[in-house]
Amino acid sequence: MRSILPRRTPGRYPGRVKTSQLHHFVVAAEELHFPRAAQLLDISRQKLNSSIAAVELQYDKPLFDRSASEPRLTREGQRALDDARAELAKPSTPPPAPPRPPGGKAKASKGVGRGKVLKGEPKPFKKRQGR
C-alpha cells in the first residue's frame, strides 16, 4: 500500500513544522533538560515532546540521544538546531494588506432625475435663500 503523505526533505521546512515547534526544539536543545525546558516555555511536557517529535519527523532521524541520564544532541540534532536558529532568526513577513476598493469615497445618492448642478447657478426648482 502506497503512502499518500508527501515526501519529506531533511533540513527543510515546507510548512509542516510550525515556528512554535521550532522554538520549543531550540529551547529544549539549549537546556538539555526536558522538564526545565517545558517550565521555561510554560507548556506541558507532552506538548514539548510532541513538538520535538514533529521536528524529528521532519528530519526522519532522532535529534536527541535519550539513552543517557541526560539527553544529548546527536549530530543530526546539532544540524537541526543550527537550521532552526537560522529559521527563527528570519524576520516574519506580515500578511499583505487587503486591496483597496477601486474609486474614491462612496457618496450619498442624490436621487433619480436631478440634473447636474453647475457652479454658481441655483439648483433647479429651488428658491434662493435671501439674506
HELIX and SHEET records of a PDB file:
HELIX    1   1 THR A   19  GLU A   31  1                                  13    
HELIX    2   2 PHE A   34  LEU A   41  1                                   8    
HELIX    3   3 ARG A   45  TYR A   59  1                                  15    
HELIX    4   4 ARG A   75  ALA A   89  1                                  15    
SHEET    1   A 2 PHE A  64  ASP A  65  0                                        
SHEET    2   A 2 ARG A  72  LEU A  73 -1                                        
END                                                                             
